[in-house]
Amino acid sequence: MPSPINPARVDFVTLRLFCAVAQSGSITKGAEACHLALSAASRRLSDFEAATGSKLLERSAQGIALTPAGHVAMQHAMRLFQGFEQFSNEINDYSSGVRGHVRLWANMSALTEFLPTTLATFLAQHPDIRVEVEEQLSGDIVRALVDGLADVGVFAENTPAYGLDVAPFQTDELVVLCAKQHPLARSRVKQVDFKTCLAHEFVGLNRSSSLLELTSRAAEQAGIPMRLRVQVRSFDAMCHMIAANLGIGVVPLAACKAQVAALDLKVVRLKDAWATRRLLMATKMGATLSPAAQLLVRQLLASST
């Protein structure tokens, strides 16, 4: 059985160098980025590979490329850097008088519809706590909670959430948006079932979006393939693509009200039961939350409907 890596043989300077070399594809550029002499950088990389017992870098005339083991090392090195940055930021908060730090990751719908008011109330009551908010896709939020990169997460209910403690947070209404010149808008219907919508092309979110997973599953159950013409990463981009008549899209109504008005989009409500969607609040199962994170969780639960 191979011996575990000796932590004494790996430091943050070496990890930073390894990441810089991997990203630039050059030991020379990586050494320059880390303000190291080329000979010192080469020695550190060789020592790092010896410490891991694996070949991490493929060297050729074209430059440097990661081996399969190197890709694994890169992922863990980046995670260590993120953890160190969070550690540094949170310690700095305490030294500057802020007595709590919470990392909250939430999907776009929650951030747009529900969290601003709740966070404003929370921070007014607890001015000595800093909340670091990140907007992410639901699947990424779950992974961040499991990996310890986030303390609290808010995401859509149809997202697999193994390893998390989950509680209901809010509900939002999903509707179909289309351009005024689209046939669905010209039909002047105010409500439609999703199966009827599948006759048209769609604008959707990128893969790993819980909303794309939900609509794709509904299409599969209807026995009709969902024709995605364009995929984007945000509701704002979706609305602009829909306004250009590139397809119709399913979105949370409250999250897109401003775009609906600004782009003169047609709103058609869905008859399907799944169009009323729950958002969930979650923390890592068994994790010991900081006092600040516990206070935020209580505030979120108190504001839930």
C-alpha positions in Angstrom: 0.0 0.0 0.0 1.5 3.4 -1.0 2.4 5.8 1.8 0.4 9.0 2.2 1.9 12.2 1.1 4.0 13.8 3.8 2.5 17.3 4.4 6.0 18.6 5.4 7.1 18.1 1.8 4.4 20.3 0.2 3.9 24.0 0.8 1.6 26.7 -0.7 4.4 28.2 -2.8 4.8 24.9 -4.5 1.1 24.3 -5.0 0.7 27.8 -6.4 3.7 27.2 -8.8 2.1 23.9 -9.9 -1.2 25.6 -10.7 0.5 28.4 -12.5 2.6 26.0 -14.6 -0.5 23.9 -15.4 -2.6 26.9 -16.4 0.2 28.6 -18.5 1.6 25.3 -20.0 5.1 26.6 -19.3 7.5 26.2 -16.4 9.1 29.5 -17.4 5.8 31.4 -17.3 4.8 29.7 -14.1 8.1 30.6 -12.4 7.7 34.2 -13.5 4.1 34.4 -12.1 5.4 33.1 -8.8 8.5 35.3 -8.8 10.8 32.2 -8.7 14.1 31.5 -10.5 13.6 28.8 -13.2 16.0 26.4 -11.5 14.2 26.8 -8.2 10.8 26.3 -9.9 12.0 23.1 -11.6 13.4 21.7 -8.4 10.1 22.4 -6.5 8.1 20.6 -9.2 10.4 17.6 -9.2 10.2 17.5 -5.4 6.4 17.8 -5.6 6.1 14.8 -8.0 8.5 12.8 -5.8 6.3 13.6 -2.8 3.2 12.4 -4.5 4.8 9.4 -6.0 3.2 10.1 -9.3 4.1 11.8 -12.6 2.0 15.0 -12.7 3.4 16.8 -15.7 4.1 15.7 -19.3 7.1 17.7 -20.6 7.5 18.2 -24.4 8.8 20.7 -26.9 5.3 22.1 -27.1 5.2 22.8 -23.4 3.7 21.3 -20.3 0.5 19.2 -20.0 -1.1 17.6 -17.0 -1.2 13.8 -16.7 -4.4 12.2 -15.3 -2.8 12.3 -11.9 -1.9 15.9 -12.5 -5.5 16.8 -13.2 -6.5 15.3 -9.8 -3.6 17.2 -8.1 -4.8 20.4 -9.8 -8.3 20.1 -8.5 -7.2 19.5 -4.9 -4.6 22.3 -5.1 -7.3 24.8 -6.3 -9.6 23.6 -3.5 -6.8 24.2 -0.9 -6.2 27.7 -2.3 -9.9 28.5 -2.0 -9.9 27.2 1.5 -6.9 29.3 2.4 -8.4 32.4 0.9 -11.6 31.9 2.9 -9.5 31.4 6.0 -7.6 34.5 5.3 -10.8 36.6 4.6 -12.6 35.3 7.7 -9.6 35.9 10.0 -9.2 39.4 8.6 -12.9 40.0 9.4 -12.3 39.2 13.0 -9.2 41.5 13.2 -11.2 44.4 11.6 -14.0 44.0 14.1 -16.4 41.8 12.1 -17.3 38.9 14.4 -18.9 36.4 12.0 -18.6 35.3 8.4 -21.1 33.1 6.5 -20.8 31.8 3.0 -24.2 31.6 1.3 -24.6 30.1 -2.1 -28.0 30.5 -3.9 -29.5 30.0 -7.3 -30.6 32.9 -9.4 -34.2 32.6 -8.6 -33.7 32.7 -4.8 -31.3 35.7 -5.1 -33.6 37.7 -7.2 -36.9 36.9 -5.5 -36.5 36.2 -1.9 -33.0 36.7 -0.4 -32.5 40.5 -0.7 -35.2 41.4 1.8 -34.3 38.5 4.2 -30.6 39.4 4.1 -31.3 43.1 4.6 -33.3 42.3 7.7 -30.6 39.9 8.9 -27.7 42.3 8.4 -29.6 45.1 10.1 -30.1 42.9 13.2 -26.5 41.6 13.0 -24.2 44.3 11.7 -21.1 42.4 13.1 -21.7 39.5 10.7 -20.6 39.5 7.0 -22.4 37.3 4.5 -20.5 36.3 1.4 -23.1 35.6 -1.3 -22.5 33.7 -4.5 -24.9 33.1 -7.3 -24.5 29.5 -8.6 -26.4 26.8 -10.4 -28.3 24.4 -8.0 -26.1 21.4 -8.7 -22.9 23.5 -8.0 -24.5 24.7 -4.7 -25.0 21.1 -3.5 -21.4 20.2 -4.4 -20.1 23.3 -2.6 -22.0 22.4 0.6 -20.7 18.8 0.5 -17.1 20.0 -0.1 -17.3 22.7 2.6 -17.0 25.6 0.2 -20.3 27.0 1.3 -22.0 27.1 4.8 -25.6 27.5 3.7 -27.2 26.9 0.3 -30.6 27.7 -1.4 -31.5 25.7 -4.5 -34.4 24.1 -6.4 -36.1 21.0 -4.9 -35.5 18.6 -7.8 -31.7 18.8 -7.3 -30.1 15.6 -5.8 -29.1 16.6 -2.3 -27.4 13.6 -0.8 -25.3 14.3 2.3 -27.3 17.5 3.2 -29.8 18.5 5.8 -32.6 20.1 3.8 -35.6 22.3 4.8 -38.4 24.0 2.7 -37.6 27.7 2.0 -40.0 29.3 -0.5 -42.0 28.5 -3.6 -41.9 30.2 -7.0 -44.1 30.1 -10.1 -42.6 28.9 -13.4 -44.1 30.4 -16.6 -43.4 30.3 -20.3 -42.0 33.5 -21.9 -42.1 34.2 -25.7 -41.7 37.1 -28.0 -44.8 39.0 -29.0 -44.4 37.8 -32.6 -44.1 34.1 -31.6 -47.0 31.8 -32.6 -47.7 31.0 -28.9 -48.1 34.7 -28.2 -50.3 35.3 -31.3 -52.6 32.5 -30.2 -53.5 34.8 -27.2 -53.8 31.8 -24.8 -53.2 32.8 -21.1 -52.5 29.3 -19.9 -51.0 26.2 -21.5 -49.8 22.8 -20.6 -46.1 22.0 -21.2 -46.8 19.2 -23.6 -48.3 21.8 -26.0 -45.2 24.0 -25.7 -43.0 21.1 -26.9 -44.2 21.8 -30.5 -41.9 24.9 -30.3 -38.1 25.4 -30.0 -36.7 26.4 -26.6 -34.1 28.7 -25.1 -32.8 27.0 -22.0 -30.1 27.2 -19.3 -26.9 25.3 -19.5 -26.4 21.7 -18.3 -26.4 21.2 -14.5 -29.3 23.7 -14.2 -32.1 22.2 -12.0 -34.6 24.0 -14.2 -33.3 22.4 -17.4 -33.4 19.0 -15.6 -37.0 19.7 -14.5 -38.2 20.6 -18.0 -36.2 17.8 -19.7 -37.9 15.3 -17.4 -41.3 16.7 -18.1 -40.6 16.4 -21.9 -39.5 12.8 -21.4 -42.7 12.0 -19.5 -44.7 13.6 -22.3 -42.9 11.4 -24.8 -41.9 14.4 -26.9 -38.2 15.6 -27.2 -37.5 19.1 -26.1 -35.8 21.0 -28.9 -33.2 23.3 -27.3 -32.1 25.9 -29.9 -30.0 28.0 -27.6 -28.5 27.4 -24.1 -27.2 30.2 -21.8 -26.2 30.6 -18.2 -28.6 33.2 -16.9 -32.2 34.2 -16.9 -31.3 37.7 -18.2 -29.6 36.1 -21.2 -32.5 33.7 -21.7 -34.9 36.7 -21.8 -32.8 38.5 -24.5 -32.7 35.3 -26.6 -36.4 34.9 -26.2 -37.0 38.5 -27.2 -35.0 37.9 -30.4 -37.6 35.1 -31.1 -35.0 32.3 -30.9 -37.4 30.2 -28.9 -39.6 30.1 -25.9 -38.4 29.6 -22.4 -39.6 28.4 -18.9 -38.5 30.8 -16.2 -39.5 31.8 -12.6 -41.9 34.7 -13.1 -40.8 36.8 -10.2 -37.1 36.5 -11.1 -37.8 37.9 -14.7 -40.4 40.6 -14.1 -38.0 43.4 -15.0 -36.9 41.7 -18.2 -40.5 40.9 -19.2 -41.4 44.6 -19.0 -38.2 45.9 -20.5 -38.3 43.5 -23.5 -42.1 43.4 -23.9 -42.3 39.6 -23.5 -45.5 37.6 -23.4 -46.2 35.6 -20.2 -48.1 32.3 -20.6 -48.8 30.5 -17.4 -48.4 26.7 -17.2 -51.1 24.3 -16.1 -48.7 21.6 -15.0 -48.4 21.0 -11.2 -44.6 21.1 -11.3 -44.8 24.8 -12.4 -45.2 25.6 -8.8 -41.6 24.9 -7.6 -40.2 24.7 -4.1 -36.8 26.2 -3.2 -34.9 24.5 -0.4 -32.4 25.7 2.2 -29.6 23.2 3.1 -26.5 22.7 5.1 -24.0 19.9 5.1 -25.3 16.9 7.1 -23.7 16.6 10.5 -21.6 19.8 10.0 -21.0 22.0 13.0 -22.1 25.5 11.9 -20.6 28.7 13.3 -22.8 30.8 15.5 -23.1 33.3 12.6 -24.3 30.6 10.2 -26.7 29.3 12.7 -28.3 32.7 13.1 -28.6 33.0 9.3 -30.2 29.6 9.1 -32.8 30.6 11.7 -33.5 33.8 9.8 -34.0 31.9 6.5 -36.3 29.4 8.2 -38.3 32.2 9.8 -38.9 33.8 6.4 -39.9 30.6 4.7 -43.4 30.1 3.4 
